[in-house]
């Protein structure tokens, strides 16, 4: 209750103080360090909640595009772009840009500028720099070249048409910013203000900063391997996450959707938007992969229920029925009644209508107060396993792989009401699915398991898929009455918003020219070298 009350209080503060942002312009301009409008800690809180608590935003770019693209979800009409078709309504769905720039980017740049050189806010300043990299990394990894160096400076510097910077240059600055940030973090100084990730802990932020540096360093493996190696080694030497206590996550409150509400989990609000979870179903790609490896996470990821109405789940028959749906299909495409369900001894369980036969996002991951994992310790251990294989500052890939699986299965228990996966189950899974000794199978297995671990974070899964090529996904081509809008090719980036051609035409056109003359979602971003 303390956490939820804190969300409530801080949301009220945000509402009250945001309304005062336009007061006393002259005083604010005279002294940029005068926090008489919005305290930087309040802005940090707002940024963190918005990153995963905005239903309308995550509905589109995450659950409508990225997660279907990597074949976690299908079944819903909202998954249309993930099925590589219906591209005509693109601007409405590729919405991260128009949400993030005027909100997250503007606030984080403001915090960084106002807290620079202030000893009392040194750790807040450092954390904001790490948040800046996290926010911009998501943007550039999805769109490619984007406004970066001059973004968010309309109010402070009168820059209203920032240039689109090259992703290569943006990444170079990412590593500079992360290096500066982790070196600024100081346990002798006041904690990070308004921090919901780590309760203000500079030590935790340092580990997150270095872990993020390692994640981003791997993006350069194919385009700048020497730089990738240098950044990964620097991150490891600086100190990365060491346990599930270091997970970077937002603990959401149990709030249903309403306009402006960001305290609940935005993804969960989508799943509970209406009857039958808006049609969202787990794909055959995911379900069959996890069944083939006897993965105990599957009944935590997905569930089979006789009817769902918002948060009210019907009879749980997951134990008896675990079916996925063809990626790219709608839940009604694969039409046939399942019929009577019986157990192995032939005992009648229930009648299962078609609408209920495919696995849905489980009641655990769809809980309104489910946490969102920005970066997990499990991911870090998978990346350390890869570093050990490459001899890039780590050793014993098998040990890191084991720790990664253990951590991934353990953090599943953080979903409300989810069962704890036993030690015996974990060990049995690892014994049956060991890390192969040689390439390329060792890399394949690491990234297949990364893909499983990234469930509910389709943005990062989509980035890792483009970087590694794993899992080896079969592109969507056609199903019944519609077909792929890309000729069966999985897209490599997001479209720019159409309004950029009007609002920032010169910079926009320069970026389009670098893509070859058209805003093509099949063109890879800089680091996505095939």
C-alpha positions as CSV (number, residue, x, y, z in Angstrom):
1,X,0.0,0.0,0.0
2,X,2.9,2.4,0.6
3,X,4.0,2.1,-3.0
4,X,0.5,2.7,-4.3
5,X,0.0,5.7,-2.0
6,X,3.3,7.1,-3.2
7,X,2.2,6.8,-6.8
8,X,-1.1,8.5,-5.9
9,X,0.7,11.4,-4.1
10,X,3.2,11.9,-6.8
11,X,0.6,11.8,-9.5
12,X,-1.3,14.6,-7.7
13,X,1.9,16.5,-7.4
14,X,2.6,16.1,-11.1
15,X,-0.9,17.3,-11.9
16,X,-0.7,20.3,-9.7
17,X,2.8,21.3,-10.6
18,X,2.4,20.8,-14.4
19,X,-0.3,23.3,-14.3
20,X,2.1,25.8,-12.9
21,X,4.7,25.4,-15.6
22,X,3.6,28.4,-17.5
23,X,3.6,30.7,-14.4
24,X,6.4,33.2,-13.8
25,X,8.2,32.7,-17.1
26,X,10.4,35.7,-16.4
27,X,11.6,34.3,-13.0
28,X,12.2,30.9,-14.5
29,X,14.2,32.3,-17.4
30,X,16.3,34.4,-15.0
31,X,17.2,31.4,-12.8
32,X,17.1,28.0,-14.5
33,X,17.9,26.4,-11.2
34,X,14.8,27.8,-9.5
35,X,12.6,24.7,-8.9
36,X,9.5,26.7,-8.1
37,X,7.6,25.0,-10.9
38,X,8.5,21.3,-11.0
39,X,11.0,19.5,-8.8
40,X,13.4,17.3,-10.9
41,X,12.4,14.3,-8.7
42,X,8.8,14.7,-9.7
43,X,9.9,14.7,-13.3
44,X,11.9,11.6,-12.8
45,X,8.8,9.9,-11.3
46,X,6.7,11.0,-14.2
47,X,9.2,9.8,-16.8
48,X,9.5,6.4,-15.2
49,X,5.7,5.8,-14.9
50,X,5.1,6.9,-18.5
51,X,7.7,4.5,-19.9
52,X,5.4,1.5,-19.2
53,X,2.2,2.9,-17.8
54,X,0.7,4.5,-20.9
55,X,-2.0,2.2,-22.3
56,X,-2.6,4.0,-25.5
57,X,1.0,4.2,-26.4
58,X,2.1,0.6,-25.5
59,X,-1.1,-0.7,-27.3
60,X,0.3,0.6,-30.5
61,X,4.0,0.5,-30.8
62,X,4.6,-2.4,-28.4
63,X,1.6,-4.8,-28.5
64,X,0.5,-3.8,-32.0
65,X,3.9,-3.9,-33.7
66,X,7.0,-5.1,-31.9
67,X,5.6,-8.1,-29.9
68,X,3.7,-9.5,-33.0
69,X,6.7,-8.9,-35.1
70,X,8.8,-11.2,-32.9
71,X,5.8,-13.6,-32.8
72,X,4.8,-13.4,-29.1
73,X,1.3,-12.3,-29.9
74,X,-1.3,-12.6,-32.6
75,X,-5.1,-13.0,-32.6
76,X,-6.0,-9.4,-32.1
77,X,-7.0,-6.9,-34.8
78,X,-4.5,-4.6,-33.2
79,X,-1.7,-6.9,-34.2
80,X,-2.1,-5.9,-37.9
81,X,1.3,-4.2,-38.4
82,X,3.0,-7.1,-36.7
83,X,1.5,-9.2,-39.4
84,X,3.3,-7.1,-42.0
85,X,0.1,-5.8,-43.6
86,X,-2.3,-2.9,-43.4
87,X,0.5,-0.4,-43.6
88,X,-1.8,2.4,-44.8
89,X,-2.7,3.5,-41.2
90,X,0.9,3.6,-40.2
91,X,1.1,7.0,-38.6
92,X,-1.5,6.2,-36.0
93,X,0.3,3.0,-34.9
94,X,3.9,4.0,-35.0
95,X,3.2,6.3,-32.1
96,X,6.3,6.1,-29.9
97,X,7.9,9.2,-31.6
98,X,4.9,11.5,-31.1
99,X,4.5,10.4,-27.5
100,X,8.1,10.3,-26.4
101,X,9.6,13.5,-27.8
102,X,7.2,16.0,-26.2
103,X,7.0,14.1,-23.0
104,X,9.9,11.8,-22.0
105,X,12.6,13.6,-24.0
106,X,11.6,17.1,-23.1
107,X,11.4,16.2,-19.4
108,X,14.7,14.3,-19.2
109,X,16.6,17.0,-21.1
110,X,15.1,19.6,-18.8
111,X,16.2,17.6,-15.7
112,X,19.7,17.2,-17.0
113,X,20.1,20.9,-17.8
114,X,18.7,22.2,-14.6
115,X,20.7,19.9,-12.3
116,X,24.0,20.2,-14.0
117,X,26.8,21.1,-11.5
118,X,24.5,21.0,-8.5
119,X,26.0,18.9,-5.7
120,X,22.6,18.2,-4.1
121,X,21.3,16.8,-7.4
122,X,24.4,15.1,-8.6
123,X,22.9,11.6,-8.4
124,X,19.6,12.8,-9.9
125,X,21.6,14.4,-12.7
126,X,23.5,11.1,-13.3
127,X,20.4,9.0,-13.3
128,X,18.7,11.4,-15.7
129,X,21.6,11.0,-18.1
130,X,21.2,7.2,-18.0
131,X,17.4,7.6,-18.5
132,X,18.2,9.8,-21.5
133,X,20.2,7.0,-23.1
134,X,17.5,4.4,-22.3
135,X,14.8,6.6,-23.9
136,X,16.8,7.6,-27.0
137,X,18.1,4.0,-27.5
138,X,14.5,2.8,-27.9
139,X,13.8,5.6,-30.3
140,X,16.9,5.2,-32.5
141,X,16.7,1.4,-32.5
142,X,13.2,1.6,-33.8
143,X,13.4,4.5,-36.3
144,X,17.1,4.8,-37.2
145,X,18.5,8.4,-37.6
146,X,16.6,10.7,-35.3
147,X,16.8,14.1,-33.6
148,X,19.2,13.6,-30.7
149,X,21.8,16.3,-30.0
150,X,19.4,19.2,-30.3
151,X,16.2,17.4,-29.3
152,X,14.2,18.7,-26.4
153,X,15.8,22.2,-26.7
154,X,12.9,24.2,-28.1
155,X,12.3,26.1,-24.8
156,X,15.9,26.4,-23.7
157,X,17.6,27.1,-27.0
158,X,14.8,27.9,-29.4
159,X,15.7,24.9,-31.6
160,X,12.3,23.9,-33.1
161,X,13.6,21.9,-36.1
162,X,16.4,19.7,-34.8
163,X,18.5,17.9,-37.3
164,X,18.2,14.1,-37.7
165,X,21.5,12.8,-36.3
166,X,23.1,9.7,-37.7
167,X,22.7,6.6,-35.5
168,X,26.4,6.0,-35.6
169,X,27.0,9.4,-34.0
170,X,24.2,8.9,-31.5
171,X,25.6,5.6,-30.3
172,X,29.0,7.2,-29.8
173,X,27.4,9.7,-27.5
174,X,25.5,7.1,-25.7
175,X,28.7,5.5,-24.4
176,X,30.1,8.9,-23.5
177,X,27.0,9.8,-21.5
178,X,26.9,6.4,-19.7
179,X,30.5,6.6,-18.8
180,X,30.1,10.1,-17.4
181,X,26.9,9.1,-15.5
182,X,28.3,6.1,-13.7
183,X,31.3,8.1,-12.7
184,X,29.1,10.8,-11.3
185,X,27.1,8.5,-9.1
186,X,28.2,8.9,-5.5
187,X,26.9,7.3,-2.4
188,X,28.1,10.2,-0.3
189,X,25.7,12.6,-2.1
190,X,21.9,12.8,-1.7
191,X,20.0,9.9,-3.4
192,X,18.3,10.1,-6.8
193,X,15.1,12.1,-6.2
194,X,11.7,10.6,-7.2
195,X,13.2,7.3,-8.3
196,X,10.8,4.4,-8.6
197,X,13.3,2.0,-10.2
198,X,15.7,1.7,-7.3
199,X,14.5,3.9,-4.4
200,X,17.2,6.4,-5.2
201,X,20.2,4.0,-4.8
202,X,23.3,5.3,-6.6
203,X,24.8,1.8,-6.4
204,X,21.9,0.3,-8.2
205,X,21.9,3.0,-10.8
206,X,25.6,2.4,-11.4
207,X,24.9,-1.3,-12.2
208,X,22.0,-0.4,-14.4
209,X,24.1,2.2,-16.3
210,X,26.9,-0.4,-16.9
211,X,24.4,-3.1,-17.9
212,X,22.7,-0.8,-20.3
213,X,26.2,0.0,-21.8
214,X,26.8,-3.7,-22.3
215,X,23.3,-4.2,-24.0
216,X,24.0,-1.3,-26.4
217,X,27.6,-2.4,-27.0
218,X,26.4,-5.6,-28.5
219,X,24.4,-3.7,-31.1
220,X,27.7,-2.8,-32.7
221,X,29.0,-6.4,-33.1
222,X,28.5,-6.5,-36.9
223,X,29.3,-2.9,-37.8
224,X,32.0,-2.0,-35.3
225,X,33.2,-5.1,-33.6
226,X,36.3,-3.5,-32.0
227,X,34.2,-0.8,-30.4
228,X,31.6,-3.3,-29.3
229,X,34.3,-5.3,-27.5
230,X,35.8,-2.2,-25.9
231,X,32.4,-1.0,-24.6
232,X,31.4,-4.5,-23.3
233,X,34.6,-4.9,-21.5
234,X,34.3,-1.4,-20.0
235,X,30.8,-2.2,-18.8
236,X,31.8,-5.5,-17.2
237,X,34.8,-3.9,-15.5
238,X,32.5,-1.1,-14.2
239,X,30.2,-3.5,-12.5
240,X,26.9,-4.9,-14.0
241,X,23.8,-6.4,-12.3
242,X,24.6,-9.2,-9.9
243,X,21.3,-10.6,-8.8
244,X,17.5,-10.2,-9.3
245,X,17.7,-7.5,-6.7
246,X,19.3,-5.3,-9.4
247,X,16.5,-5.7,-11.9
248,X,15.5,-2.3,-13.4
249,X,11.7,-2.4,-13.2
250,X,8.6,-0.3,-12.5
251,X,6.3,-1.7,-9.8
252,X,2.9,-0.6,-11.0
253,X,-0.2,0.0,-8.9
254,X,-3.5,-1.7,-9.5
255,X,-5.2,0.9,-11.6
256,X,-7.6,0.5,-14.5
257,X,-7.2,2.7,-17.6
258,X,-8.4,6.2,-17.8
259,X,-7.0,9.2,-19.8
260,X,-3.8,10.3,-18.2
261,X,-3.5,7.4,-15.9
262,X,0.0,6.0,-15.8
263,X,0.3,4.3,-12.4
264,X,-1.0,0.9,-13.7
265,X,0.7,-1.4,-16.1
266,X,-0.2,-0.1,-19.6
267,X,0.2,-3.6,-21.2
268,X,-2.1,-5.1,-18.7
269,X,-4.7,-2.4,-19.2
270,X,-4.7,-3.4,-22.9
271,X,-5.2,-7.1,-22.1
272,X,-8.0,-6.2,-19.7
273,X,-9.6,-3.6,-22.0
274,X,-12.6,-5.8,-22.9
275,X,-13.9,-9.3,-23.2
276,X,-11.4,-11.9,-24.3
277,X,-8.4,-9.7,-23.8
278,X,-9.1,-7.8,-27.1
279,X,-8.3,-11.1,-28.9
280,X,-4.6,-11.3,-27.9
281,X,-3.3,-14.8,-28.1
282,X,0.1,-16.4,-27.8
283,X,1.5,-17.6,-31.1
284,X,2.4,-21.1,-32.1
285,X,6.0,-19.9,-32.5
286,X,6.3,-19.2,-28.8
287,X,4.0,-21.8,-27.4
288,X,5.4,-24.7,-29.4
289,X,9.0,-23.6,-28.7
290,X,8.3,-23.6,-24.9
291,X,6.4,-26.9,-25.0
292,X,9.2,-28.5,-27.0
293,X,11.7,-27.5,-24.3
294,X,9.3,-28.4,-21.4
295,X,9.7,-24.8,-20.2
296,X,7.9,-24.3,-16.8
297,X,7.5,-20.6,-17.6
298,X,4.8,-21.3,-20.2
299,X,1.8,-21.5,-17.8
300,X,3.0,-18.2,-16.2
301,X,3.3,-16.5,-19.6
302,X,0.0,-17.7,-21.0
303,X,-3.2,-19.3,-19.8
304,X,-6.2,-21.0,-21.2
305,X,-9.5,-19.9,-19.7
306,X,-13.1,-20.5,-20.3
307,X,-14.1,-16.9,-20.9
308,X,-12.4,-13.6,-19.9
309,X,-14.2,-10.4,-19.1
310,X,-11.8,-7.7,-18.2
311,X,-10.0,-8.9,-15.1
312,X,-12.5,-11.7,-14.5
313,X,-11.1,-14.9,-15.7
314,X,-13.2,-18.0,-16.1
315,X,-12.2,-21.6,-15.4
316,X,-8.5,-22.1,-15.7
317,X,-7.8,-25.1,-18.0
318,X,-4.2,-24.3,-18.8
319,X,-3.1,-27.6,-17.2
320,X,-5.1,-29.5,-19.9
321,X,-4.9,-27.2,-23.0
322,X,-2.0,-25.2,-24.3
323,X,-2.5,-24.2,-27.9
324,X,-1.0,-21.3,-29.7
325,X,-2.3,-19.5,-32.8
326,X,-0.7,-19.0,-36.2
327,X,1.4,-15.8,-36.2
328,X,-0.4,-13.1,-38.2
329,X,-3.8,-14.8,-37.8
330,X,-6.8,-13.4,-36.0
331,X,-8.3,-15.5,-33.2
332,X,-11.3,-16.3,-35.5
333,X,-9.2,-17.4,-38.5
334,X,-8.5,-20.9,-37.3
335,X,-12.1,-21.7,-36.9
336,X,-13.3,-24.9,-35.4
337,X,-14.8,-25.8,-32.0
338,X,-12.4,-27.6,-29.7
339,X,-15.2,-29.5,-28.2
340,X,-15.2,-31.6,-25.0
341,X,-12.0,-31.5,-23.0
342,X,-11.0,-34.6,-21.1
343,X,-7.9,-35.4,-19.1
344,X,-5.5,-38.3,-19.7
345,X,-7.8,-40.8,-18.0
346,X,-10.7,-39.7,-20.1
347,X,-12.5,-37.7,-17.4
348,X,-14.6,-34.9,-18.6
349,X,-13.2,-31.4,-17.8
350,X,-15.3,-28.9,-19.7
351,X,-16.6,-27.9,-23.1
352,X,-14.2,-25.5,-24.8
353,X,-15.6,-23.1,-27.4
354,X,-13.4,-21.8,-30.2
355,X,-13.0,-18.4,-28.6
356,X,-11.4,-20.0,-25.5
357,X,-9.1,-22.6,-27.0
358,X,-5.9,-20.6,-27.6
359,X,-3.6,-19.4,-24.9
360,X,-4.1,-15.8,-23.8
361,X,-1.7,-13.6,-21.8
362,X,-2.0,-15.1,-18.4
363,X,-3.8,-13.6,-15.4
364,X,-0.4,-13.1,-13.9
365,X,1.3,-11.0,-16.6
366,X,-2.1,-9.3,-17.3
367,X,-2.6,-8.2,-13.7
368,X,-3.0,-4.4,-13.5
369,X,-0.2,-4.2,-10.9
370,X,2.2,-6.5,-12.8
371,X,5.7,-5.1,-12.9
372,X,7.4,-4.0,-16.1
373,X,11.0,-5.2,-16.6
374,X,13.1,-2.6,-18.3
375,X,16.2,-4.7,-17.9
376,X,16.7,-7.9,-16.1
377,X,19.6,-9.6,-14.4
378,X,18.8,-12.7,-16.5
379,X,19.5,-10.6,-19.7
380,X,22.8,-9.5,-18.2
381,X,23.8,-13.1,-17.5
382,X,22.9,-14.1,-21.1
383,X,25.1,-11.2,-22.4
384,X,27.9,-12.3,-20.1
385,X,27.6,-15.8,-21.5
386,X,28.0,-14.3,-25.0
387,X,31.0,-12.3,-23.8
388,X,32.6,-15.4,-22.4
389,X,32.2,-17.2,-25.8
390,X,33.7,-14.1,-27.5
391,X,36.4,-13.8,-24.9
392,X,35.3,-10.2,-24.2
393,X,35.9,-9.8,-20.5
394,X,34.0,-12.8,-19.1
395,X,34.7,-16.5,-18.7
396,X,32.7,-19.7,-18.2
397,X,29.8,-19.3,-20.6
398,X,28.0,-22.3,-19.2
399,X,27.9,-20.9,-15.7
400,X,26.5,-17.5,-16.9
401,X,24.0,-19.4,-19.0
402,X,22.8,-21.4,-16.0
403,X,22.6,-18.2,-13.9
404,X,20.6,-16.5,-16.6
405,X,18.0,-19.4,-16.8
406,X,17.8,-19.5,-13.0
407,X,17.3,-15.7,-12.8
408,X,14.7,-15.7,-15.5
409,X,12.6,-18.4,-13.9
410,X,13.0,-16.8,-10.5
411,X,11.8,-13.3,-11.6
412,X,8.6,-14.8,-13.0
413,X,7.4,-15.0,-9.4
414,X,7.3,-11.2,-9.3
415,X,4.1,-11.3,-11.3
416,X,1.2,-11.0,-8.9
417,X,0.0,-14.5,-7.8
418,X,2.4,-16.4,-10.1
419,X,3.7,-19.7,-8.8
420,X,7.3,-20.1,-7.8
421,X,9.2,-22.4,-10.2
422,X,11.0,-25.0,-8.1
423,X,14.7,-25.6,-8.0
424,X,14.1,-29.1,-9.3
425,X,12.2,-27.7,-12.3
426,X,14.9,-25.2,-13.0
427,X,17.6,-27.8,-12.9
428,X,15.7,-30.3,-15.0
429,X,15.1,-27.6,-17.7
430,X,18.8,-26.7,-17.8
431,X,19.9,-30.3,-17.9
432,X,17.5,-30.9,-20.8
433,X,18.5,-27.7,-22.6
434,X,22.2,-27.1,-22.0
435,X,24.4,-24.5,-23.7
436,X,26.0,-26.2,-26.7
437,X,29.8,-26.2,-26.7
438,X,30.4,-24.9,-30.2
439,X,29.3,-22.2,-32.6
440,X,26.8,-21.3,-34.0
441,X,24.6,-23.4,-31.8
442,X,25.8,-21.8,-28.6
443,X,24.8,-18.3,-29.8
444,X,21.6,-19.6,-31.2
445,X,20.6,-21.1,-27.8
446,X,21.6,-18.0,-25.9
447,X,19.5,-15.8,-28.0
448,X,16.5,-18.1,-28.2
449,X,16.5,-18.1,-24.4
450,X,16.9,-14.3,-24.5
451,X,13.8,-14.2,-26.7
452,X,11.9,-16.2,-24.1
453,X,13.1,-14.0,-21.3
454,X,12.1,-10.8,-23.2
455,X,8.4,-11.8,-23.2
456,X,6.3,-8.7,-22.4
457,X,9.2,-6.5,-23.7
458,X,8.7,-6.8,-27.5
459,X,10.8,-3.7,-28.2
460,X,13.9,-5.3,-26.8
461,X,13.1,-8.7,-28.3
462,X,12.8,-7.0,-31.7
463,X,16.1,-5.3,-31.3
464,X,17.9,-8.5,-30.3
465,X,16.3,-10.4,-33.1
466,X,17.6,-7.9,-35.7
467,X,21.0,-7.9,-34.0
468,X,21.4,-11.7,-33.6
469,X,19.1,-13.3,-36.2
470,X,17.6,-15.5,-33.5
471,X,15.1,-17.0,-33.1
472,X,14.9,-18.0,-36.7
473,X,11.4,-16.7,-37.3
474,X,9.2,-17.7,-40.3
475,X,7.8,-14.5,-41.8
476,X,4.1,-14.0,-42.1
477,X,2.9,-14.5,-45.7
478,X,-0.9,-15.1,-45.7
479,X,-3.9,-16.5,-43.9
480,X,-7.3,-16.9,-45.4
481,X,-8.5,-13.5,-46.6
482,X,-5.4,-11.3,-46.3
483,X,-1.7,-11.5,-47.0
484,X,1.6,-9.9,-46.0
485,X,2.0,-6.2,-47.0
486,X,5.8,-6.8,-47.4
487,X,5.9,-9.9,-49.5
488,X,6.7,-12.1,-46.5
489,X,9.7,-10.0,-45.3
490,X,9.9,-9.0,-41.6
491,X,10.3,-5.2,-41.3
492,X,13.5,-3.8,-39.9
493,X,12.4,-0.3,-38.6
494,X,9.5,2.0,-37.9
495,X,8.1,4.7,-40.2
496,X,8.8,8.3,-39.3
497,X,5.6,10.2,-38.4
498,X,4.1,11.8,-41.5
499,X,3.9,15.2,-39.7
500,X,7.7,15.5,-39.7
501,X,7.6,16.2,-43.4
502,X,5.7,19.4,-42.5
503,X,7.1,20.3,-39.1
504,X,10.8,19.6,-39.9
505,X,11.0,19.2,-43.6
506,X,14.7,19.8,-44.3
507,X,16.0,17.5,-41.6
508,X,13.4,14.9,-42.4
509,X,14.3,14.9,-46.1
510,X,18.0,14.5,-45.3
511,X,17.1,11.4,-43.2
512,X,14.9,10.0,-46.0
513,X,17.7,10.6,-48.5
514,X,20.1,8.5,-46.3
515,X,17.5,5.7,-46.5
516,X,17.6,5.8,-50.2
517,X,14.9,8.2,-51.0
518,X,11.8,6.7,-49.3
519,X,10.6,6.1,-45.7
520,X,10.9,2.3,-46.0
521,X,10.3,0.0,-43.0
522,X,12.2,-2.8,-44.8
523,X,15.5,-0.7,-44.7
524,X,17.7,-1.7,-41.7
525,X,19.0,0.8,-39.2
526,X,22.8,1.4,-39.1
527,X,23.8,-1.4,-36.7
528,X,21.4,-3.9,-38.3
529,X,23.9,-5.4,-40.8
530,X,22.7,-8.6,-42.4
